Amino acid sequence: MKGKAWKFGDDVDTDAVIPGRYLVMNTPEELAVHAFEGVRPDFAKNVHENDVIVSGNNFGCGSSREHAPIALKGTKVSCVIAKSFARIFFRNAINIGVALLECPDTDRIDEGDELDIDLASGVIKNLTKNEQYQATPLPDFVREIVDAGGLIEYTRKLIA
């Protein structure tokens, strides 16, 4: 996966990802239009497929709404990289099919850096700075869920 970094700080809560007034919307495409609307009004208009969200500690804190990872899926970002994730958000994101990596070096990544990410190994190459960081790779079975598009699609494939 290759994409441009969108940098956020610590404690990005689910209300920042998708404001509560949009919880009446249910599709990834509907929600994506309003992703980060209150904190980064330019995000939804300028994010490109395969871009990467990079954050500090505790990404996805706050309410346990599934709308936050659904909105991220709708933006078509390839991955969210953070120092740590709120536990419920992490599980919801995997179940929705959003790739996540925990990496202690997110401070070394700047807004706009071009990243090349290998989910299997957890290696993140910063092509802009010619640096490499090691994230905790997702276990194979978790990557299979993400690759399938989420838990529902993964289960459908198992049953078929």
C-alpha positions as a Markdown table, in Angstrom:
| # | Residue | x | y | z |
|---|---|---|---|---|
| 1 | Met | 0.0 | 0.0 | 0.0 |
| 2 | Lys | 1.3 | 3.4 | -0.9 |
| 3 | Gly | -0.3 | 6.7 | 0.1 |
| 4 | Lys | 0.1 | 10.2 | 1.5 |
| 5 | Ala | 0.0 | 10.7 | 5.3 |
| 6 | Trp | -2.7 | 12.7 | 7.0 |
| 7 | Lys | -1.4 | 13.6 | 10.4 |
| 8 | Phe | -3.5 | 13.8 | 13.6 |
| 9 | Gly | -2.5 | 14.0 | 17.3 |
| 10 | Asp | -3.4 | 12.1 | 20.4 |
| 11 | Asp | -6.9 | 11.2 | 21.6 |
| 12 | Val | -8.7 | 11.5 | 18.3 |
| 13 | Asp | -12.2 | 10.5 | 19.3 |
| 14 | Thr | -15.0 | 9.0 | 17.3 |
| 15 | Asp | -16.8 | 12.3 | 17.3 |
| 16 | Ala | -13.8 | 13.8 | 15.5 |
| 17 | Val | -13.9 | 11.0 | 12.9 |
| 18 | Ile | -17.6 | 11.4 | 12.3 |
| 19 | Pro | -19.7 | 14.0 | 14.1 |
| 20 | Gly | -22.7 | 12.7 | 15.9 |
| 21 | Arg | -25.2 | 14.6 | 13.8 |
| 22 | Tyr | -24.4 | 12.2 | 10.8 |
| 23 | Leu | -25.2 | 9.0 | 12.7 |
| 24 | Val | -28.5 | 8.8 | 10.7 |
| 25 | Met | -26.4 | 7.9 | 7.6 |
| 26 | Asn | -25.3 | 4.3 | 7.3 |
| 27 | Thr | -23.3 | 3.7 | 4.1 |
| 28 | Pro | -19.6 | 4.2 | 4.0 |
| 29 | Glu | -20.0 | 6.6 | 1.0 |
| 30 | Glu | -22.5 | 8.8 | 2.9 |
| 31 | Leu | -20.4 | 9.0 | 6.0 |
| 32 | Ala | -17.1 | 9.6 | 4.2 |
| 33 | Val | -18.3 | 13.0 | 2.9 |
| 34 | His | -18.3 | 14.2 | 6.6 |
| 35 | Ala | -15.2 | 12.4 | 7.9 |
| 36 | Phe | -13.2 | 14.7 | 10.2 |
| 37 | Glu | -15.5 | 17.5 | 9.3 |
| 38 | Gly | -15.2 | 19.4 | 12.6 |
| 39 | Val | -11.4 | 19.0 | 12.9 |
| 40 | Arg | -10.1 | 18.9 | 9.3 |
| 41 | Pro | -12.8 | 20.4 | 7.0 |
| 42 | Asp | -10.5 | 19.9 | 4.0 |
| 43 | Phe | -10.1 | 16.1 | 4.7 |
| 44 | Ala | -13.1 | 14.6 | 2.9 |
| 45 | Lys | -12.6 | 16.8 | -0.2 |
| 46 | Asn | -8.9 | 16.1 | -0.5 |
| 47 | Val | -8.2 | 12.6 | 0.8 |
| 48 | His | -7.4 | 10.1 | -2.0 |
| 49 | Glu | -7.8 | 6.4 | -2.2 |
| 50 | Asn | -4.9 | 4.7 | -0.4 |
| 51 | Asp | -3.9 | 7.7 | 1.7 |
| 52 | Val | -3.0 | 6.9 | 5.3 |
| 53 | Ile | -4.1 | 8.4 | 8.6 |
| 54 | Val | -1.3 | 8.7 | 11.1 |
| 55 | Ser | -2.0 | 9.5 | 14.7 |
| 56 | Gly | -0.6 | 9.4 | 18.2 |
| 57 | Asn | -2.0 | 7.6 | 21.2 |
| 58 | Asn | -5.5 | 6.5 | 21.8 |
| 59 | Phe | -7.0 | 6.9 | 18.3 |
| 60 | Gly | -10.7 | 6.1 | 18.2 |
| 61 | Cys | -11.5 | 6.9 | 21.9 |
| 62 | Gly | -14.9 | 8.1 | 22.9 |
| 63 | Ser | -18.1 | 6.4 | 22.0 |
| 64 | Ser | -18.0 | 2.9 | 20.6 |
| 65 | Arg | -20.0 | 3.7 | 17.5 |
| 66 | Glu | -19.3 | 1.7 | 14.4 |
| 67 | His | -19.9 | 4.7 | 12.2 |
| 68 | Ala | -16.4 | 5.9 | 12.7 |
| 69 | Pro | -14.6 | 3.0 | 11.0 |
| 70 | Ile | -17.4 | 2.9 | 8.5 |
| 71 | Ala | -16.7 | 6.5 | 7.6 |
| 72 | Leu | -13.0 | 5.7 | 7.3 |
| 73 | Lys | -13.7 | 2.8 | 5.0 |
| 74 | Gly | -15.8 | 5.1 | 2.9 |
| 75 | Thr | -12.8 | 7.5 | 2.4 |
| 76 | Lys | -10.9 | 4.5 | 1.0 |
| 77 | Val | -7.8 | 5.2 | 3.2 |
| 78 | Ser | -5.5 | 2.2 | 3.1 |
| 79 | Cys | -4.6 | 2.2 | 6.7 |
| 80 | Val | -4.7 | 4.0 | 10.1 |
| 81 | Ile | -1.3 | 4.0 | 11.9 |
| 82 | Ala | -1.3 | 5.1 | 15.5 |
| 83 | Lys | 0.8 | 4.6 | 18.6 |
| 84 | Ser | -2.2 | 3.0 | 20.2 |
| 85 | Phe | -5.9 | 2.6 | 19.6 |
| 86 | Ala | -9.0 | 2.6 | 21.8 |
| 87 | Arg | -9.8 | -1.1 | 22.3 |
| 88 | Ile | -13.4 | -1.0 | 21.0 |
| 89 | Phe | -12.5 | 1.1 | 18.0 |
| 90 | Phe | -9.7 | -1.4 | 17.1 |
| 91 | Arg | -12.2 | -4.3 | 17.2 |
| 92 | Asn | -14.9 | -2.3 | 15.3 |
| 93 | Ala | -12.4 | -1.3 | 12.6 |
| 94 | Ile | -11.2 | -4.8 | 12.0 |
| 95 | Asn | -14.8 | -6.0 | 11.9 |
| 96 | Ile | -15.6 | -3.3 | 9.3 |
| 97 | Gly | -12.5 | -4.1 | 7.3 |
| 98 | Val | -10.2 | -1.1 | 8.1 |
| 99 | Ala | -6.5 | -1.9 | 8.3 |
| 100 | Leu | -4.8 | -0.7 | 11.5 |
| 101 | Leu | -1.2 | -0.7 | 12.6 |
| 102 | Glu | 0.3 | 0.2 | 16.0 |
| 103 | Cys | 3.7 | 1.9 | 15.6 |
| 104 | Pro | 5.7 | 3.8 | 18.3 |
| 105 | Asp | 7.3 | 6.0 | 15.6 |
| 106 | Thr | 4.4 | 8.0 | 14.3 |
| 107 | Asp | 6.0 | 11.2 | 15.6 |
| 108 | Arg | 8.6 | 10.7 | 12.8 |
| 109 | Ile | 6.0 | 10.9 | 10.1 |
| 110 | Asp | 4.9 | 14.3 | 8.9 |
| 111 | Glu | 1.8 | 15.5 | 7.0 |
| 112 | Gly | 2.1 | 14.7 | 3.4 |
| 113 | Asp | 4.9 | 12.1 | 3.7 |
| 114 | Glu | 4.6 | 9.3 | 1.1 |
| 115 | Leu | 4.3 | 6.0 | 2.9 |
| 116 | Asp | 4.7 | 2.4 | 1.6 |
| 117 | Ile | 3.1 | -0.1 | 4.1 |
| 118 | Asp | 3.4 | -3.9 | 4.3 |
| 119 | Leu | 0.6 | -5.1 | 6.5 |
| 120 | Ala | 2.0 | -8.6 | 6.7 |
| 121 | Ser | 5.4 | -7.6 | 8.1 |
| 122 | Gly | 4.4 | -4.3 | 9.7 |
| 123 | Val | 7.1 | -2.5 | 7.9 |
| 124 | Ile | 6.3 | 1.2 | 7.1 |
| 125 | Lys | 8.7 | 2.9 | 4.6 |
| 126 | Asn | 8.7 | 6.6 | 4.6 |
| 127 | Leu | 9.6 | 7.3 | 1.0 |
| 128 | Thr | 9.8 | 11.0 | 1.6 |
| 129 | Lys | 12.4 | 10.8 | 4.3 |
| 130 | Asn | 14.0 | 7.5 | 3.3 |
| 131 | Glu | 13.2 | 6.0 | 6.7 |
| 132 | Gln | 11.7 | 2.8 | 7.9 |
| 133 | Tyr | 9.6 | 2.0 | 11.0 |
| 134 | Gln | 8.4 | -1.2 | 12.5 |
| 135 | Ala | 4.8 | -1.5 | 13.5 |
| 136 | Thr | 3.2 | -4.5 | 15.2 |
| 137 | Pro | 1.9 | -6.6 | 12.3 |
| 138 | Leu | -1.6 | -7.9 | 12.3 |
| 139 | Pro | -1.9 | -11.6 | 12.9 |
| 140 | Asp | -2.7 | -13.6 | 9.7 |
| 141 | Phe | -6.3 | -14.3 | 10.6 |
| 142 | Val | -7.0 | -10.6 | 11.4 |
| 143 | Arg | -5.5 | -9.6 | 8.1 |
| 144 | Glu | -7.7 | -12.1 | 6.4 |
| 145 | Ile | -10.8 | -10.4 | 7.9 |
| 146 | Val | -9.5 | -7.0 | 6.8 |
| 147 | Asp | -8.7 | -8.3 | 3.3 |
| 148 | Ala | -12.1 | -9.8 | 2.9 |
| 149 | Gly | -13.7 | -6.4 | 3.6 |
| 150 | Gly | -14.7 | -7.1 | 7.2 |
| 151 | Leu | -16.1 | -9.8 | 9.4 |
| 152 | Ile | -19.4 | -10.3 | 7.6 |
| 153 | Glu | -17.7 | -10.8 | 4.2 |
| 154 | Tyr | -15.0 | -13.0 | 5.8 |
| 155 | Thr | -17.7 | -15.2 | 7.4 |
| 156 | Arg | -19.6 | -15.4 | 4.0 |
| 157 | Lys | -16.4 | -16.7 | 2.4 |
| 158 | Leu | -15.9 | -19.3 | 5.2 |
| 159 | Ile | -19.5 | -20.6 | 4.7 |
| 160 | Ala | -19.3 | -20.7 | 1.0 |
